[in-house]
Amino acid sequence: MERRKDYVDDGRLGSSGYLEWESLMKLLNKLPYRLAKSVVIIIGSGFILLGAWVI
């Protein structure tokens, strides 16, 4: 992320109808870049492991 203001979301929470998605994005935007990247990788790995376990 080069400039923080390019990624700031000024929209109202809940305006798109996807409250969970908007809340997650607002949370990730508040975290430092490396921490947000780690959280996304952990969540993605969790989905992959869950899918492998279900299969």
C-alpha beads as a LAMMPS data file, in Angstrom:
LAMMPS data file: protein, C-alpha beads

55 atoms
54 bonds

1 atom types
1 bond types

-500.0 500.0 xlo xhi
-500.0 500.0 ylo yhi
-500.0 500.0 zlo zhi

Masses

1 110.0

Atoms # bond

1 1 1 0.000 0.000 0.000
2 1 1 1.703 3.123 -1.203
3 1 1 -0.636 5.806 0.066
4 1 1 -2.993 5.103 2.945
5 1 1 -5.628 7.573 1.708
6 1 1 -6.042 5.551 -1.516
7 1 1 -7.389 2.629 0.484
8 1 1 -9.564 4.416 3.026
9 1 1 -13.248 3.497 2.830
10 1 1 -15.496 6.436 3.672
11 1 1 -18.765 4.580 3.008
12 1 1 -21.353 3.896 5.674
13 1 1 -21.179 0.516 7.361
14 1 1 -23.939 -1.762 6.077
15 1 1 -24.742 0.239 2.961
16 1 1 -23.956 -2.635 0.575
17 1 1 -25.851 -5.265 2.554
18 1 1 -22.751 -7.331 3.334
19 1 1 -22.207 -6.286 6.934
20 1 1 -19.757 -9.085 7.792
21 1 1 -17.581 -8.416 4.732
22 1 1 -17.535 -4.657 5.364
23 1 1 -16.667 -5.159 9.036
24 1 1 -13.796 -7.486 8.134
25 1 1 -12.413 -5.039 5.579
26 1 1 -12.602 -2.129 8.028
27 1 1 -10.789 -4.228 10.650
28 1 1 -8.079 -5.284 8.201
29 1 1 -7.566 -1.685 7.051
30 1 1 -6.850 -0.632 10.647
31 1 1 -4.160 -3.296 11.122
32 1 1 -0.562 -2.894 9.991
33 1 1 0.054 -4.363 6.518
34 1 1 2.124 -7.357 7.656
35 1 1 -0.352 -8.310 10.368
36 1 1 -3.301 -8.031 7.979
37 1 1 -1.456 -10.196 5.443
38 1 1 -0.792 -12.822 8.133
39 1 1 -4.441 -12.863 9.199
40 1 1 -5.588 -13.355 5.595
41 1 1 -3.107 -16.211 5.086
42 1 1 -4.233 -17.920 8.306
43 1 1 -7.925 -17.607 7.376
44 1 1 -7.235 -18.940 3.874
45 1 1 -5.225 -21.867 5.219
46 1 1 -8.045 -22.637 7.624
47 1 1 -10.547 -22.831 4.759
48 1 1 -8.224 -25.119 2.789
49 1 1 -7.689 -27.428 5.771
50 1 1 -11.402 -27.506 6.543
51 1 1 -12.205 -28.374 2.932
52 1 1 -9.607 -31.169 2.911
53 1 1 -10.974 -32.529 6.184
54 1 1 -14.573 -32.495 4.890
55 1 1 -13.596 -34.305 1.698

Bonds

1 1 1 2
2 1 2 3
3 1 3 4
4 1 4 5
5 1 5 6
6 1 6 7
7 1 7 8
8 1 8 9
9 1 9 10
10 1 10 11
11 1 11 12
12 1 12 13
13 1 13 14
14 1 14 15
15 1 15 16
16 1 16 17
17 1 17 18
18 1 18 19
19 1 19 20
20 1 20 21
21 1 21 22
22 1 22 23
23 1 23 24
24 1 24 25
25 1 25 26
26 1 26 27
27 1 27 28
28 1 28 29
29 1 29 30
30 1 30 31
31 1 31 32
32 1 32 33
33 1 33 34
34 1 34 35
35 1 35 36
36 1 36 37
37 1 37 38
38 1 38 39
39 1 39 40
40 1 40 41
41 1 41 42
42 1 42 43
43 1 43 44
44 1 44 45
45 1 45 46
46 1 46 47
47 1 47 48
48 1 48 49
49 1 49 50
50 1 50 51
51 1 51 52
52 1 52 53
53 1 53 54
54 1 54 55
